């Protein structure tokens, strides 16, 4: 009798919320990406420090930095860092809108999340295109 009771309790108990229950939404994914870009900025900021120290250290130090950042690997890291900065910035603007008490409706939340993603991709591409045009193309 006790075995049947235990089985019924297990079958009828409510499930606790977890990722297997929730349907992933764009705002949920953007929250995760916002945290990931924050971590990316944390680990990418030493590149900025290296750039500043190399510029202050003279031509030899700057040439080493330029050699790394000019490689395919360095450019991929720099592109990802650029996207992380822009995406994190736009995510902060989205949170600022929410801090004013606006944008909490389901349609507005989805629109803000989509605008954050689309805007970060477009602005990153525009910034890199502008940078290549300013620098005279690939060297």
C-alpha positions as semicolon CSV with decimal commas, in nm:
position;residue;x (nm);y (nm);z (nm)
1;X;0,000;0,000;0,000
2;X;0,278;0,245;0,085
3;X;0,445;0,178;-0,250
4;X;0,127;0,273;-0,443
5;X;0,092;0,591;-0,235
6;X;0,450;0,697;-0,311
7;X;0,398;0,634;-0,681
8;X;0,079;0,846;-0,686
9;X;0,252;1,131;-0,504
10;X;0,539;1,134;-0,753
11;X;0,301;1,133;-1,047
12;X;0,077;1,413;-0,913
13;X;0,332;1,649;-0,768
14;X;0,390;1,977;-0,952
15;X;0,705;2,015;-1,155
16;X;0,944;2,283;-1,045
17;X;1,027;2,540;-1,315
18;X;1,340;2,469;-1,513
19;X;1,460;2,509;-1,871
20;X;1,288;2,189;-1,978
21;X;0,952;2,345;-1,892
22;X;0,992;2,701;-2,019
23;X;0,966;2,768;-2,390
24;X;1,272;2,975;-2,483
25;X;1,177;3,325;-2,594
26;X;1,384;3,589;-2,766
27;X;1,398;3,800;-2,450
28;X;1,521;3,499;-2,251
29;X;1,795;3,431;-2,506
30;X;1,892;3,800;-2,518
31;X;1,926;3,800;-2,139
32;X;2,169;3,510;-2,163
33;X;2,358;3,677;-2,451
34;X;2,374;4,004;-2,252
35;X;2,549;3,820;-1,970
36;X;2,780;3,643;-2,217
37;X;2,877;3,972;-2,383
38;X;2,950;4,117;-2,039
39;X;3,188;3,826;-1,977
40;X;3,337;3,877;-2,325
41;X;3,403;4,241;-2,243
42;X;3,568;4,140;-1,918
43;X;3,807;3,902;-2,093
44;X;3,856;4,130;-2,398
45;X;3,946;4,442;-2,205
46;X;4,308;4,329;-2,155
47;X;4,341;4,374;-2,533
48;X;4,258;4,741;-2,491
49;X;4,510;4,765;-2,208
50;X;4,772;4,591;-2,424
51;X;4,700;4,835;-2,708
52;X;4,745;5,136;-2,480
53;X;5,061;4,997;-2,321
54;X;5,201;4,908;-2,663
55;X;5,131;5,259;-2,792
56;X;5,304;5,408;-2,489
57;X;5,592;5,160;-2,507
58;X;5,722;5,261;-2,845
59;X;5,740;5,125;-3,198
60;X;5,867;4,775;-3,114
61;X;5,591;4,703;-2,862
62;X;5,328;4,847;-3,091
63;X;5,456;4,639;-3,383
64;X;5,407;4,322;-3,174
65;X;5,052;4,426;-3,089
66;X;4,981;4,518;-3,449
67;X;5,118;4,183;-3,566
68;X;4,881;3,997;-3,333
69;X;4,572;4,208;-3,397
70;X;4,640;4,206;-3,772
71;X;4,637;3,825;-3,786
72;X;4,320;3,636;-3,872
73;X;4,288;3,519;-3,511
74;X;4,337;3,873;-3,380
75;X;4,082;4,017;-3,619
76;X;3,823;3,757;-3,522
77;X;3,880;3,844;-3,155
78;X;3,859;4,216;-3,233
79;X;3,541;4,168;-3,437
80;X;3,383;3,970;-3,152
81;X;3,492;4,232;-2,901
82;X;3,343;4,508;-3,117
83;X;3,014;4,319;-3,144
84;X;3,014;4,252;-2,769
85;X;3,059;4,620;-2,689
86;X;2,778;4,728;-2,920
87;X;2,543;4,447;-2,819
88;X;2,603;4,509;-2,449
89;X;2,551;4,883;-2,499
90;X;2,221;4,832;-2,679
91;X;2,115;4,582;-2,411
92;X;2,186;4,851;-2,154
93;X;1,969;5,095;-2,349
94;X;1,693;4,832;-2,354
95;X;1,719;4,801;-1,975
96;X;1,715;5,179;-1,945
97;X;1,386;5,185;-2,137
98;X;1,251;4,924;-1,896
99;X;1,369;5,136;-1,601
100;X;1,135;5,410;-1,717
101;X;0,843;5,168;-1,687
102;X;0,795;5,127;-2,062
103;X;0,832;4,830;-2,295
104;X;0,695;4,558;-2,068
105;X;0,418;4,439;-2,299
106;X;0,483;4,110;-2,478
107;X;0,505;4,274;-2,821
108;X;0,729;4,555;-2,696
109;X;0,965;4,314;-2,516
110;X;1,006;4,106;-2,830
111;X;1,052;4,417;-3,047
112;X;1,319;4,559;-2,814
113;X;1,504;4,227;-2,807
114;X;1,493;4,193;-3,186
115;X;1,603;4,556;-3,228
116;X;1,893;4,491;-2,989
117;X;2,011;4,192;-3,191
118;X;1,956;4,348;-3,533
119;X;2,107;4,681;-3,427
120;X;2,419;4,522;-3,283
121;X;2,486;4,322;-3,600
122;X;2,420;4,618;-3,833
123;X;2,618;4,869;-3,626
124;X;2,914;4,630;-3,594
125;X;2,917;4,573;-3,970
126;X;2,889;4,947;-4,041
127;X;3,167;5,027;-3,796
128;X;3,401;4,771;-3,955
129;X;3,315;4,886;-4,308
130;X;3,376;5,247;-4,207
131;X;3,705;5,143;-4,042
132;X;3,823;4,964;-4,357
133;X;3,724;5,259;-4,574
134;X;3,908;5,500;-4,343
135;X;4,217;5,282;-4,326
136;X;4,230;5,233;-4,701
137;X;4,127;4,868;-4,705
138;X;4,319;4,563;-4,594
139;X;4,693;4,605;-4,562
